[in-house]
Amino acid sequence: MRWFGPNDPVKLSDIRQAGCSGVVTALHHIPVGDVWTVSEINERRALIEAAGMEWTVIESLPVHEDIKKQSGDYKKYIDQYKKSLRNVAACGLKVVTYNFMPILDWMRTDISYAMPDGSKALYFERDAFIAFDLFLLKRPGAEDDYTATERAKAKEKFDGMSEEQKKKLYHNALLGLPGSDVPFTPEEILTALRTYQHIDAALLKQHLFYFLREVVPVAEECGLKMAIHPDDPPYSLLGLPRIVCTEKDAGELLAAAPSPANGLCFCTGSFGARADNDLVRMAKKFGKQIHFLHLRNTKRDAEGNFYEADHLAGDADMFAIVREVVEIMQERKVSIPMRPDHGHQMLDDLAKTTYPGYSAIGRLRGLAELRGLEEGIVRSRKHD
């Protein structure tokens, strides 16, 4: 399971009791772009090992915005990223997860969407998001990104909201980076958005490819695996380009820096939010370069809305995906690290405050379901 560090309401003992053998974490307290020192890495690792688990997967070693924009001190930040990679490898870690999403790592309009069973899920509602963009953030030029019908539906949505609902939407949409409960202010967002005005998807891809060609050789030399997380949601938001959304995107970034060290964090929730992504085919195609698995499920509709479904429900055929993953692992003779993701807030956790999507019991349920599914598939293959 993912653990956000000593301040995480979900304790290491909770994670171990859920059946986890390892923890996925990061040094969130270190400013983005600064070097991760050996002492800081080993201090975190010691905490996890003292709790009876191991730490081999980082999520995430963040990429500085200057690198994404190729502006300012981007070459310095790439050099510091390389130093962090070497330090991570020296401490025995194996997989480095990262993403190349501009400004915001993820976006949801509701972090407590009521499910029929009384649990709560993360939800992205397109009309609510457009209402936020047009009428709360008031992003200059936002009108040009939507059709007249979309603008009218967003206006109707906004006019029907209470002040409390508008406040909640505003807070949810401006949540900051994972690992932090401090939201961005509108001024910070608008200022940051202006720095991307002249960067389209094609240019941002070239910046990603440049970054990969710089850091992947270092990772390969150190015995590390780089695993890029797809964009969440996997399409443009707030006028920002998103470039890790589809099978084509994944193929291009892997081809840009061919190496066993250049690979994917295969997130079935992010890729699965698009109906045009065939997850089983993608797993089969990129199996040798999948270094980390996020197994979660989403339920989407034709309007662009989606919510985090139960791990074995939703639009992703989790049985077919896990079956393909088992074949990949047996063929490669490796165990690909996996974690459940974005579990529902349920039972006792309904009265607790945790990072959105990262309460303990919902993820425990997801992990148990996924472990049972994998065990059944492995045993049936042996029987056959």
Contacts in CASP RR format, 6 or more apart in sequence:
PFRMAT RR
TARGET T0000
AUTHOR 0000-0000-0000
METHOD contacts of the structure
MODEL  1
MRWFGPNDPVKLSDIRQAGCSGVVTALHHIPVGDVWTVSEINERRALIEA
AGMEWTVIESLPVHEDIKKQSGDYKKYIDQYKKSLRNVAACGLKVVTYNF
MPILDWMRTDISYAMPDGSKALYFERDAFIAFDLFLLKRPGAEDDYTATE
RAKAKEKFDGMSEEQKKKLYHNALLGLPGSDVPFTPEEILTALRTYQHID
AALLKQHLFYFLREVVPVAEECGLKMAIHPDDPPYSLLGLPRIVCTEKDA
GELLAAAPSPANGLCFCTGSFGARADNDLVRMAKKFGKQIHFLHLRNTKR
DAEGNFYEADHLAGDADMFAIVREVVEIMQERKVSIPMRPDHGHQMLDDL
AKTTYPGYSAIGRLRGLAELRGLEEGIVRSRKHD
1 10 0 8 1.000
1 15 0 8 1.000
1 18 0 8 1.000
1 20 0 8 1.000
1 22 0 8 1.000
1 23 0 8 1.000
1 24 0 8 1.000
1 339 0 8 1.000
1 340 0 8 1.000
1 363 0 8 1.000
1 367 0 8 1.000
2 23 0 8 1.000
2 24 0 8 1.000
2 25 0 8 1.000
2 59 0 8 1.000
2 339 0 8 1.000
2 341 0 8 1.000
2 358 0 8 1.000
3 10 0 8 1.000
3 12 0 8 1.000
3 15 0 8 1.000
3 23 0 8 1.000
3 24 0 8 1.000
3 25 0 8 1.000
3 48 0 8 1.000
4 25 0 8 1.000
4 28 0 8 1.000
4 178 0 8 1.000
4 179 0 8 1.000
4 355 0 8 1.000
4 358 0 8 1.000
5 25 0 8 1.000
5 28 0 8 1.000
5 44 0 8 1.000
5 47 0 8 1.000
6 47 0 8 1.000
8 354 0 8 1.000
8 355 0 8 1.000
8 358 0 8 1.000
9 352 0 8 1.000
9 353 0 8 1.000
9 354 0 8 1.000
9 355 0 8 1.000
10 354 0 8 1.000
10 358 0 8 1.000
10 359 0 8 1.000
10 360 0 8 1.000
12 23 0 8 1.000
12 47 0 8 1.000
12 48 0 8 1.000
12 51 0 8 1.000
12 53 0 8 1.000
13 51 0 8 1.000
14 360 0 8 1.000
15 22 0 8 1.000
15 23 0 8 1.000
15 51 0 8 1.000
15 53 0 8 1.000
15 360 0 8 1.000
16 51 0 8 1.000
16 52 0 8 1.000
16 53 0 8 1.000
18 360 0 8 1.000
18 363 0 8 1.000
18 364 0 8 1.000
18 367 0 8 1.000
18 368 0 8 1.000
19 367 0 8 1.000
19 371 0 8 1.000
20 53 0 8 1.000
20 367 0 8 1.000
21 53 0 8 1.000
21 54 0 8 1.000
22 48 0 8 1.000
22 53 0 8 1.000
22 54 0 8 1.000
22 55 0 8 1.000
22 56 0 8 1.000
23 48 0 8 1.000
23 51 0 8 1.000
23 53 0 8 1.000
23 54 0 8 1.000
23 55 0 8 1.000
24 55 0 8 1.000
24 57 0 8 1.000
24 58 0 8 1.000
24 59 0 8 1.000
24 97 0 8 1.000
24 337 0 8 1.000
24 339 0 8 1.000
25 44 0 8 1.000
25 48 0 8 1.000
25 55 0 8 1.000
25 58 0 8 1.000
25 59 0 8 1.000
26 58 0 8 1.000
26 59 0 8 1.000
26 60 0 8 1.000
26 61 0 8 1.000
26 62 0 8 1.000
27 36 0 8 1.000
27 40 0 8 1.000
27 41 0 8 1.000
27 44 0 8 1.000
28 179 0 8 1.000
28 180 0 8 1.000
30 36 0 8 1.000
30 40 0 8 1.000
32 62 0 8 1.000
32 63 0 8 1.000
32 64 0 8 1.000
32 65 0 8 1.000
33 62 0 8 1.000
33 64 0 8 1.000
33 77 0 8 1.000
33 80 0 8 1.000
33 81 0 8 1.000
34 80 0 8 1.000
35 80 0 8 1.000
35 83 0 8 1.000
35 84 0 8 1.000
35 87 0 8 1.000
36 61 0 8 1.000
36 84 0 8 1.000
36 87 0 8 1.000
36 88 0 8 1.000
37 87 0 8 1.000
38 87 0 8 1.000
38 90 0 8 1.000
38 91 0 8 1.000
41 87 0 8 1.000
41 88 0 8 1.000
41 91 0 8 1.000
41 93 0 8 1.000
42 91 0 8 1.000
44 55 0 8 1.000
45 55 0 8 1.000
45 91 0 8 1.000
45 93 0 8 1.000
48 54 0 8 1.000
48 55 0 8 1.000
49 55 0 8 1.000
55 93 0 8 1.000
56 92 0 8 1.000
56 93 0 8 1.000
56 94 0 8 1.000
56 95 0 8 1.000
56 337 0 8 1.000
57 93 0 8 1.000
57 94 0 8 1.000
57 95 0 8 1.000
57 97 0 8 1.000
57 292 0 8 1.000
57 337 0 8 1.000
58 88 0 8 1.000
58 93 0 8 1.000
58 95 0 8 1.000
58 96 0 8 1.000
58 97 0 8 1.000
59 97 0 8 1.000
59 229 0 8 1.000
59 265 0 8 1.000
59 292 0 8 1.000
60 96 0 8 1.000
60 97 0 8 1.000
60 98 0 8 1.000
60 99 0 8 1.000
60 178 0 8 1.000
60 229 0 8 1.000
61 81 0 8 1.000
61 84 0 8 1.000
61 85 0 8 1.000
61 88 0 8 1.000
61 96 0 8 1.000
61 97 0 8 1.000
61 98 0 8 1.000
62 98 0 8 1.000
62 99 0 8 1.000
62 177 0 8 1.000
63 81 0 8 1.000
63 98 0 8 1.000
63 99 0 8 1.000
63 100 0 8 1.000
63 211 0 8 1.000
64 74 0 8 1.000
64 77 0 8 1.000
64 81 0 8 1.000
65 102 0 8 1.000
65 103 0 8 1.000
65 192 0 8 1.000
65 195 0 8 1.000
66 72 0 8 1.000
66 73 0 8 1.000
66 74 0 8 1.000
66 77 0 8 1.000
67 74 0 8 1.000
67 77 0 8 1.000
67 78 0 8 1.000
67 81 0 8 1.000
67 207 0 8 1.000
67 211 0 8 1.000
68 100 0 8 1.000
68 102 0 8 1.000
68 204 0 8 1.000
68 207 0 8 1.000
68 208 0 8 1.000
69 195 0 8 1.000
69 196 0 8 1.000
69 199 0 8 1.000
69 207 0 8 1.000
70 207 0 8 1.000
70 210 0 8 1.000
71 195 0 8 1.000
78 211 0 8 1.000
78 214 0 8 1.000
78 215 0 8 1.000
81 215 0 8 1.000
82 214 0 8 1.000
82 215 0 8 1.000
82 218 0 8 1.000
85 96 0 8 1.000
85 215 0 8 1.000
85 218 0 8 1.000
85 219 0 8 1.000
85 222 0 8 1.000
85 224 0 8 1.000
86 218 0 8 1.000
86 222 0 8 1.000
88 96 0 8 1.000
88 222 0 8 1.000
88 224 0 8 1.000
89 219 0 8 1.000
89 222 0 8 1.000
89 223 0 8 1.000
89 224 0 8 1.000
90 222 0 8 1.000
93 224 0 8 1.000
94 223 0 8 1.000
94 224 0 8 1.000
94 225 0 8 1.000
95 224 0 8 1.000
95 225 0 8 1.000
95 227 0 8 1.000
95 291 0 8 1.000
95 292 0 8 1.000
95 337 0 8 1.000
96 219 0 8 1.000
96 224 0 8 1.000
96 225 0 8 1.000
96 226 0 8 1.000
96 227 0 8 1.000
97 227 0 8 1.000
97 228 0 8 1.000
97 229 0 8 1.000
97 265 0 8 1.000
97 292 0 8 1.000
98 226 0 8 1.000
98 227 0 8 1.000
98 228 0 8 1.000
98 229 0 8 1.000
99 105 0 8 1.000
99 228 0 8 1.000
99 229 0 8 1.000
99 230 0 8 1.000
99 231 0 8 1.000
99 244 0 8 1.000
100 204 0 8 1.000
100 207 0 8 1.000
100 208 0 8 1.000
100 211 0 8 1.000
100 228 0 8 1.000
100 243 0 8 1.000
100 244 0 8 1.000
101 231 0 8 1.000
101 232 0 8 1.000
101 242 0 8 1.000
101 244 0 8 1.000
102 196 0 8 1.000
102 199 0 8 1.000
102 204 0 8 1.000
102 240 0 8 1.000
102 241 0 8 1.000
103 189 0 8 1.000
103 192 0 8 1.000
103 193 0 8 1.000
103 196 0 8 1.000
103 238 0 8 1.000
103 240 0 8 1.000
104 176 0 8 1.000
104 177 0 8 1.000
104 184 0 8 1.000
104 237 0 8 1.000
104 238 0 8 1.000
104 240 0 8 1.000
105 176 0 8 1.000
105 177 0 8 1.000
105 178 0 8 1.000
105 232 0 8 1.000
106 178 0 8 1.000
106 232 0 8 1.000
106 233 0 8 1.000
107 124 0 8 1.000
107 129 0 8 1.000
107 173 0 8 1.000
107 232 0 8 1.000
107 233 0 8 1.000
107 237 0 8 1.000
108 122 0 8 1.000
108 123 0 8 1.000
108 124 0 8 1.000
108 172 0 8 1.000
108 173 0 8 1.000
108 175 0 8 1.000
108 356 0 8 1.000
109 123 0 8 1.000
109 124 0 8 1.000
109 125 0 8 1.000
109 128 0 8 1.000
109 129 0 8 1.000
109 132 0 8 1.000
109 169 0 8 1.000
109 172 0 8 1.000
109 173 0 8 1.000
110 122 0 8 1.000
110 123 0 8 1.000
110 124 0 8 1.000
110 125 0 8 1.000
110 128 0 8 1.000
110 168 0 8 1.000
110 169 0 8 1.000
110 172 0 8 1.000
111 120 0 8 1.000
111 122 0 8 1.000
111 123 0 8 1.000
111 172 0 8 1.000
111 175 0 8 1.000
111 356 0 8 1.000
111 357 0 8 1.000
112 120 0 8 1.000
112 345 0 8 1.000
113 120 0 8 1.000
113 121 0 8 1.000
113 122 0 8 1.000
113 123 0 8 1.000
113 307 0 8 1.000
114 120 0 8 1.000
115 121 0 8 1.000
115 307 0 8 1.000
115 344 0 8 1.000
117 346 0 8 1.000
118 346 0 8 1.000
119 344 0 8 1.000
119 345 0 8 1.000
119 346 0 8 1.000
119 350 0 8 1.000
119 362 0 8 1.000
120 344 0 8 1.000
120 345 0 8 1.000
120 346 0 8 1.000
120 350 0 8 1.000
121 307 0 8 1.000
121 308 0 8 1.000
121 309 0 8 1.000
121 342 0 8 1.000
121 343 0 8 1.000
121 344 0 8 1.000
121 345 0 8 1.000
122 307 0 8 1.000
122 308 0 8 1.000
122 342 0 8 1.000
122 356 0 8 1.000
122 357 0 8 1.000
123 305 0 8 1.000
123 306 0 8 1.000
123 307 0 8 1.000
123 308 0 8 1.000
124 233 0 8 1.000
124 273 0 8 1.000
124 304 0 8 1.000
124 305 0 8 1.000
124 306 0 8 1.000
124 307 0 8 1.000
125 305 0 8 1.000
126 150 0 8 1.000
126 303 0 8 1.000
126 304 0 8 1.000
126 305 0 8 1.000
127 150 0 8 1.000
127 153 0 8 1.000
127 154 0 8 1.000
127 157 0 8 1.000
127 303 0 8 1.000
127 305 0 8 1.000
128 154 0 8 1.000
128 157 0 8 1.000
128 169 0 8 1.000
129 173 0 8 1.000
129 237 0 8 1.000
130 146 0 8 1.000
130 150 0 8 1.000
130 151 0 8 1.000
130 153 0 8 1.000
130 154 0 8 1.000
130 157 0 8 1.000
131 154 0 8 1.000
131 155 0 8 1.000
131 157 0 8 1.000
131 158 0 8 1.000
131 161 0 8 1.000
131 169 0 8 1.000
132 169 0 8 1.000
132 170 0 8 1.000
132 173 0 8 1.000
133 139 0 8 1.000
133 142 0 8 1.000
133 145 0 8 1.000
133 238 0 8 1.000
134 142 0 8 1.000
134 143 0 8 1.000
134 146 0 8 1.000
134 151 0 8 1.000
134 154 0 8 1.000
134 155 0 8 1.000
134 158 0 8 1.000
135 154 0 8 1.000
135 155 0 8 1.000
135 158 0 8 1.000
136 166 0 8 1.000
136 169 0 8 1.000
136 170 0 8 1.000
136 173 0 8 1.000
136 186 0 8 1.000
137 173 0 8 1.000
137 186 0 8 1.000
137 189 0 8 1.000
137 190 0 8 1.000
137 238 0 8 1.000
138 186 0 8 1.000
139 190 0 8 1.000
139 193 0 8 1.000
139 238 0 8 1.000
139 239 0 8 1.000
140 190 0 8 1.000
142 238 0 8 1.000
142 239 0 8 1.000
143 151 0 8 1.000
145 236 0 8 1.000
145 239 0 8 1.000
146 154 0 8 1.000
158 166 0 8 1.000
161 169 0 8 1.000
171 183 0 8 1.000
174 183 0 8 1.000
174 184 0 8 1.000
174 185 0 8 1.000
174 186 0 8 1.000
174 189 0 8 1.000
175 181 0 8 1.000
175 183 0 8 1.000
175 184 0 8 1.000
175 356 0 8 1.000
176 182 0 8 1.000
176 183 0 8 1.000
176 184 0 8 1.000
178 355 0 8 1.000
179 355 0 8 1.000
181 355 0 8 1.000
184 192 0 8 1.000
189 238 0 8 1.000
193 238 0 8 1.000
193 239 0 8 1.000
193 240 0 8 1.000
196 239 0 8 1.000
196 240 0 8 1.000
196 241 0 8 1.000
199 207 0 8 1.000
199 241 0 8 1.000
200 241 0 8 1.000
201 236 0 8 1.000
201 241 0 8 1.000
201 242 0 8 1.000
201 243 0 8 1.000
203 241 0 8 1.000
204 241 0 8 1.000
204 243 0 8 1.000
205 243 0 8 1.000
205 249 0 8 1.000
205 252 0 8 1.000
205 253 0 8 1.000
208 243 0 8 1.000
208 244 0 8 1.000
208 253 0 8 1.000
208 256 0 8 1.000
209 253 0 8 1.000
209 256 0 8 1.000
209 257 0 8 1.000
212 226 0 8 1.000
212 253 0 8 1.000
212 256 0 8 1.000
212 257 0 8 1.000
212 262 0 8 1.000
213 256 0 8 1.000
213 257 0 8 1.000
215 226 0 8 1.000
216 226 0 8 1.000
216 257 0 8 1.000
216 259 0 8 1.000
216 261 0 8 1.000
216 262 0 8 1.000
217 259 0 8 1.000
217 261 0 8 1.000
219 225 0 8 1.000
219 226 0 8 1.000
219 259 0 8 1.000
219 261 0 8 1.000
219 262 0 8 1.000
220 259 0 8 1.000
220 260 0 8 1.000
220 261 0 8 1.000
223 261 0 8 1.000
224 261 0 8 1.000
225 260 0 8 1.000
225 261 0 8 1.000
225 263 0 8 1.000
225 291 0 8 1.000
225 292 0 8 1.000
226 261 0 8 1.000
226 262 0 8 1.000
226 263 0 8 1.000
226 291 0 8 1.000
227 263 0 8 1.000
227 264 0 8 1.000
227 265 0 8 1.000
227 290 0 8 1.000
227 291 0 8 1.000
227 292 0 8 1.000
228 244 0 8 1.000
228 253 0 8 1.000
228 263 0 8 1.000
228 264 0 8 1.000
228 265 0 8 1.000
229 244 0 8 1.000
229 265 0 8 1.000
229 267 0 8 1.000
229 270 0 8 1.000
229 294 0 8 1.000
230 244 0 8 1.000
230 245 0 8 1.000
230 249 0 8 1.000
230 250 0 8 1.000
230 264 0 8 1.000
230 265 0 8 1.000
230 267 0 8 1.000
230 270 0 8 1.000
230 271 0 8 1.000
231 242 0 8 1.000
231 243 0 8 1.000
231 244 0 8 1.000
231 245 0 8 1.000
231 270 0 8 1.000
232 267 0 8 1.000
232 269 0 8 1.000
232 270 0 8 1.000
232 273 0 8 1.000
233 270 0 8 1.000
233 273 0 8 1.000
233 306 0 8 1.000
234 242 0 8 1.000
234 244 0 8 1.000
234 245 0 8 1.000
234 246 0 8 1.000
234 270 0 8 1.000
234 271 0 8 1.000
234 272 0 8 1.000
234 273 0 8 1.000
234 274 0 8 1.000
234 277 0 8 1.000
235 242 0 8 1.000
235 245 0 8 1.000
235 274 0 8 1.000
236 242 0 8 1.000
243 249 0 8 1.000
244 250 0 8 1.000
244 253 0 8 1.000
245 271 0 8 1.000
245 274 0 8 1.000
246 271 0 8 1.000
246 274 0 8 1.000
246 276 0 8 1.000
246 277 0 8 1.000
247 277 0 8 1.000
247 278 0 8 1.000
247 281 0 8 1.000
247 282 0 8 1.000
247 285 0 8 1.000
250 264 0 8 1.000
250 282 0 8 1.000
250 286 0 8 1.000
251 286 0 8 1.000
253 262 0 8 1.000
254 262 0 8 1.000
254 263 0 8 1.000
254 264 0 8 1.000
254 286 0 8 1.000
254 289 0 8 1.000
256 262 0 8 1.000
260 289 0 8 1.000
262 289 0 8 1.000
263 286 0 8 1.000
263 289 0 8 1.000
263 290 0 8 1.000
263 291 0 8 1.000
264 286 0 8 1.000
264 289 0 8 1.000
264 290 0 8 1.000
264 291 0 8 1.000
264 292 0 8 1.000
265 291 0 8 1.000
265 292 0 8 1.000
265 293 0 8 1.000
265 294 0 8 1.000
266 282 0 8 1.000
266 283 0 8 1.000
266 286 0 8 1.000
266 290 0 8 1.000
266 292 0 8 1.000
266 293 0 8 1.000
266 294 0 8 1.000
267 294 0 8 1.000
267 296 0 8 1.000
267 341 0 8 1.000
268 279 0 8 1.000
268 293 0 8 1.000
268 294 0 8 1.000
268 295 0 8 1.000
268 296 0 8 1.000
268 297 0 8 1.000
268 316 0 8 1.000
268 318 0 8 1.000
268 321 0 8 1.000
269 294 0 8 1.000
269 296 0 8 1.000
269 297 0 8 1.000
269 298 0 8 1.000
269 316 0 8 1.000
269 341 0 8 1.000
269 342 0 8 1.000
270 294 0 8 1.000
271 277 0 8 1.000
271 279 0 8 1.000
271 282 0 8 1.000
272 279 0 8 1.000
272 298 0 8 1.000
272 300 0 8 1.000
272 315 0 8 1.000
272 316 0 8 1.000
273 298 0 8 1.000
273 300 0 8 1.000
273 306 0 8 1.000
275 300 0 8 1.000
275 315 0 8 1.000
279 316 0 8 1.000
279 317 0 8 1.000
279 321 0 8 1.000
280 317 0 8 1.000
280 320 0 8 1.000
280 321 0 8 1.000
280 324 0 8 1.000
283 290 0 8 1.000
283 321 0 8 1.000
283 324 0 8 1.000
283 325 0 8 1.000
283 328 0 8 1.000
284 324 0 8 1.000
284 328 0 8 1.000
287 328 0 8 1.000
287 332 0 8 1.000
288 328 0 8 1.000
288 332 0 8 1.000
290 325 0 8 1.000
290 328 0 8 1.000
290 336 0 8 1.000
291 336 0 8 1.000
291 337 0 8 1.000
292 336 0 8 1.000
292 337 0 8 1.000
292 338 0 8 1.000
293 325 0 8 1.000
293 336 0 8 1.000
293 337 0 8 1.000
293 338 0 8 1.000
293 339 0 8 1.000
294 338 0 8 1.000
294 339 0 8 1.000
294 341 0 8 1.000
295 311 0 8 1.000
295 318 0 8 1.000
295 321 0 8 1.000
295 322 0 8 1.000
295 338 0 8 1.000
295 339 0 8 1.000
295 340 0 8 1.000
295 341 0 8 1.000
295 370 0 8 1.000
296 308 0 8 1.000
296 311 0 8 1.000
296 340 0 8 1.000
296 341 0 8 1.000
296 342 0 8 1.000
296 343 0 8 1.000
297 308 0 8 1.000
297 309 0 8 1.000
297 310 0 8 1.000
297 311 0 8 1.000
297 312 0 8 1.000
297 313 0 8 1.000
297 314 0 8 1.000
297 315 0 8 1.000
297 316 0 8 1.000
297 318 0 8 1.000
298 306 0 8 1.000
298 307 0 8 1.000
298 308 0 8 1.000
298 309 0 8 1.000
298 314 0 8 1.000
298 315 0 8 1.000
298 316 0 8 1.000
299 306 0 8 1.000
299 307 0 8 1.000
299 309 0 8 1.000
299 313 0 8 1.000
299 314 0 8 1.000
299 315 0 8 1.000
300 306 0 8 1.000
300 315 0 8 1.000
308 342 0 8 1.000
308 343 0 8 1.000
308 344 0 8 1.000
308 357 0 8 1.000
309 315 0 8 1.000
310 344 0 8 1.000
310 365 0 8 1.000
310 366 0 8 1.000
310 369 0 8 1.000
311 318 0 8 1.000
311 340 0 8 1.000
311 343 0 8 1.000
311 365 0 8 1.000
311 366 0 8 1.000
311 369 0 8 1.000
311 370 0 8 1.000
312 318 0 8 1.000
312 319 0 8 1.000
312 366 0 8 1.000
312 369 0 8 1.000
312 370 0 8 1.000
312 373 0 8 1.000
318 370 0 8 1.000
318 373 0 8 1.000
319 373 0 8 1.000
319 377 0 8 1.000
322 370 0 8 1.000
322 373 0 8 1.000
322 374 0 8 1.000
322 377 0 8 1.000
323 377 0 8 1.000
325 336 0 8 1.000
325 338 0 8 1.000
325 374 0 8 1.000
326 374 0 8 1.000
326 377 0 8 1.000
326 378 0 8 1.000
326 381 0 8 1.000
328 336 0 8 1.000
329 335 0 8 1.000
329 336 0 8 1.000
330 381 0 8 1.000
338 370 0 8 1.000
339 367 0 8 1.000
340 363 0 8 1.000
340 366 0 8 1.000
340 367 0 8 1.000
340 370 0 8 1.000
341 357 0 8 1.000
341 363 0 8 1.000
342 357 0 8 1.000
342 358 0 8 1.000
343 357 0 8 1.000
343 358 0 8 1.000
343 359 0 8 1.000
343 362 0 8 1.000
343 363 0 8 1.000
343 365 0 8 1.000
343 366 0 8 1.000
344 359 0 8 1.000
344 362 0 8 1.000
344 365 0 8 1.000
345 354 0 8 1.000
345 357 0 8 1.000
345 359 0 8 1.000
345 362 0 8 1.000
346 359 0 8 1.000
346 361 0 8 1.000
346 362 0 8 1.000
346 365 0 8 1.000
347 361 0 8 1.000
348 361 0 8 1.000
349 359 0 8 1.000
349 360 0 8 1.000
349 361 0 8 1.000
349 362 0 8 1.000
352 359 0 8 1.000
354 360 0 8 1.000
357 363 0 8 1.000
END
